[in-house]
Amino acid sequence: MLPTLRQLQYLKLLAEHRSFSRAAEAAHVTQPTLSAGVQELERILGAPVVDRGRAGVILTAAGEEAVARAEAILAQTEDLVQAARSAGQPLAGRFRLGVIPTIAPFLLPKALPALRRRYPKLRLFLREDLTGRLIALLKTGALDAALIALPYDVTGLQWAEVEEDELLAAFPANHPLGAEPAVAPERLEAEGLILLEDGHCLREHALAACGLPDAKSRDEAAFAATSLPTLVQMVGSGLGVSFLPAMAVHAGLADAAAVAVRPLAADHPARQIVVAWRAGSSRAAEGRLLAELFADAGRGGG
């Protein structure tokens, strides 16, 4: 006898909520029904998957392994259902798209109106989050695709390019660097570099593209911004200098403060914007369609 999809779903929800009552509520069943399903799963597997204690539900080693495999099976099953529903109708029905915060406010306003016009049957659900968390959600099937920036470890994913996004030097409007046609990265480092906080891939992209070490590797006290708008305000207030993606500058972000931008005197300082999805996903064709639409929006089309 094999486990049922329902039993695997119960286990997945139990792992997420760590409570039989909350997992049952999420599954829209009674607690005895969910408990019986988990017990039957344990009989089929021949091993306990959870420890039931006063502190709550704790997965056993067998349970952890079963959850990992259940997530993959459920994701593939959902892919099968979505593929059948949208056969011959790409980007129809539900589509869950992740997007990183250094892209979302600059590209989505241009792309979403065109997306709604071309695919009126699409029900798009957006989640804005950092790259690492979006990739984890992609791999578990909680997202269908994600709009992210490379380089990043995308093992287990496939992707289609949207555009290359140039990285620019940013400094206060009255700064002496404004007299230079292009700014060497070393000049920025010497002027007090402000970066986004850890977790934002733009931080690593900028430093790697310019051949600079991470601030964590230097004995320096450095400011860190939580978002690009905050970063622009810090630079405009004279707290230091930084990098900005051209996508954000073209969208008018640098106009919000007394900030000037110049090209970087470096070898190809840019990040690669892509739409990524799970390798083997049935949503691959739709991911490519999204990449094409986002690319067109970035060029000013629609």
N, C-alpha and C positions, 0 to 999 in steps of 0.2 A: 504494500500500500504506500502511496506517495502523499505528501502534504498537499492540501488544497491551497489555492491562492488566498482564500479567505483566512485560513490559518496563518499563512505568512504575513498577511496584512495585519492581523491581530498582533503578531509578534513585533512587527515594525512599529506599530503604534505604541505598544507597551514599552519598547526601547526608547521612544521619543518622550513619552509622558511619565514613565517610571511610576505608574499608578494604574491599577486595574480599573478603578472607577473612571479616571480621566480618559484612559484608552478606550473604554467601552463607550463613553460619551462621544469621542471622536469617531468611533466606528458606527455610531447610531444603533447600538445593540445594548442589551442589558448586561450588567456585570457578570451574572452567572453564565450567560451565553459566551462571552469572551473568555472567561476562565475555563469553561469546558473545551473551547476550541484550542486553547493553549495546552491544556492537559492532554488532549488527543494528539496534538503535534508532538509533545514529549514522548508519548507512547510510540508514535511512528518512528521518531528519531532514536529512541532507546536511550535517551539521556535527558536530564532536566535542563531547561533553558533559562529558568529564572530561579532565584532564591527569594522566597517570600518572607519578609521580616517586618518588624515594627518600623524600621527606618525607611521602608519602601521597597520597591522592586529593584533587585540587582541582577544583571545578566550573568550567567555562568560563562565559562570559556566556550562551551558548546553553543550557548545562546548568542554570544558575540559573533561566532563564526556563522551561525544560522542567520542572524540579522544581516550581515554583510552580503550573504548569498541571496537572501530574500529581497533586499533592495534592488539587486541587479535583475532578479527574475521579474519583480513587479514593474520595474522600469521598462523592460523589454515587452512585457505584456501590455503596458499602457501604450507603448510605441505601436504595437500591433493594432490596438483598437483605434488609435488616432489615424493610422495609415489607412485603415479600412473606411473610416468615416470621411476622410478627405481625399479618397481616391478620385483623381480627375479634377479635384478642386483644391489646389494648393492654397495655404494660408486661409483656410476656412475653419471655423470652430475655435476652440481654445488654443492659445499659444502662450507659453510662459517664457518671457525674455528677461534675462538679467543684464544689467548695464553698470559700469563702474562710474563713480561720481565725477571723475575728471573728463568724462565724455557726455554723460546724460544731458546736462543743461545746455550743451552747445550744439549737439547733433540732433537730438530727438525733436526739438521744436521745428526744425526744418523738415524732418523725415516723416513724422507722424501724420500730418495732413495728407501727404501723398499716399501713405500706407492705407489710410482709411478710404481714400478715393478708389484705389486700385483693388483693394480686397475688402469690400463692405461686409462680408460674412465673417471676417476675422474678429475674434474676441481676444484682445491682447491684454495680458497681465504682466505688468512691469515690476521688477524688483531691483532697486539700486543698492549695491553693496560693494565691498572690496573684492579684488580679483580672487584671492584665495578662497573666500567663502562661496563666491559664485561658481568656481570650478568644482568645489565639493558638492554643491547642489546639482550641478550638471551630472556628475558621476552617479549620484543617487537617484536621478530621475525626477528631482523636484523642479528642475528647469528644463526647457526644451532647447534653448540656445542662450548664448551670452555675448554681449558686445563688450569686448575687452581690448587691451593693448599688449602687444608683444615687444620685446622678448619676455617670456614667462614659461615656466614648465607646464606644457600642455600635453603631457603623456596621457594617452587614452582618449584624446580628443582629436577631432578634425576641424578645419577652419577654412574660411574664405576671406580674402583681403577686402577691406573697405577702402582704405587710403593710408598713405604715409603722412604722419603729422609732425611737422618740423618743430624742434624745440628752440626757443628764443631766449636771449638774455633779457632780464627785466631789472630795472633799477629806478631810483627816484628821478623824476623829470628833470631836475636841475643837476644831476650827477655829471661829473667830468666824462664818464664813459659815453655819454650821449654824443660827444664829438667824434667818436670812432665809427667807421662804417660797419665793422664787425668786431665782436668782443671775444678775446681769448678766454677760455674757461678758467685759466689760472688767475686772470684778473678778477673774476667774480669771487673766486675762493679767497683772494686777498682782501676783498671788500666787506666780508662778513656775510656768508652764504646762509640764507634761510631756506629750509626745505619743508615739504609736507612731512607729517609724522610717519613713523613706521607703519607699514601695512599698505600704504599707497604705492602702487607699482611705479607711478610717475617719478617718485623719488629715485628709485633704482635706475630707471630709464635715463634720467637726466645725468646722473653721476657716471653711469657706464658709458653713455654716448660721448661724454666729455673726458673720460679717462681720469675722473677724480675719485679719491677714496671716500667711503661712507664716513659721515661725521662720527659714527660709533667707533671707528678705528683711530680717531684722533683725540687727543686730550684737550678738547675744546668744549666750552659751554655754548650750545647753539640753540637758537629759537627753532620751534617747529610749529607749523600751521596745521590745522585740522581740515582745511578745505582750500580750494583755489581762491574763492572770494576773500577769505581771511588772509591768505598769503599776499594777495594784491594790496590789501589795506596795510599790511605790515610793511611791505616794500614802499608804498606811497608815503607812509609816515616816517620814512628814513631809518627804519630799523635794520636794513640790510638790502641785499640784492638776491635775485633768484632766477629760476627758469620758468617759462610759461609755454604751454603748447600753442602752436599757431592757431589751432582750432578754437581755443578759448579767446585768443586775441582778436581773431576775425569776427567772433560773436560779440565783441565789445567789452570783454571783461576788463581790459586794461584802462578803459575809459572811466571806470568807476572810482579811480584814484589818480593822483599825480604820479603816474608811472610811464616810463619810456621803455621801448623794446628795440633791440637790435639783433641781427643774425649772429649766430655763434661761429667763431673761427675754429671749427672742428670738422673732422671727417664724418660727414653724414650724421649730424645730430638729430635723430628723429625716432619716433616710436611707430609701430605698425598697428593700425586699428583693424580688428578682424571680428567676424562673427564666428563663434566656436560652438560645436555640439559634440555629443558623445560619439565616439567611433562606432560605426554600424547602426546609428540611429536612423529610424525611418523619416526623421525630420530633416535629413541632410539636404534634400532638394529645396526645402523651404528656407533652411539656413542660407543657402546660396542666393536665393531670391531676395532675402532680407539684405544680404551684403551688397547686392547690386543696387537695391533701392537706396540704402544708406550712402553708397558711393555717389549715386546720382544726386542725392540731396546735398551731400558735401560739396559737390561741384556747382551747386546752385540750380540744379534741375528740379523736377517734381512733376 
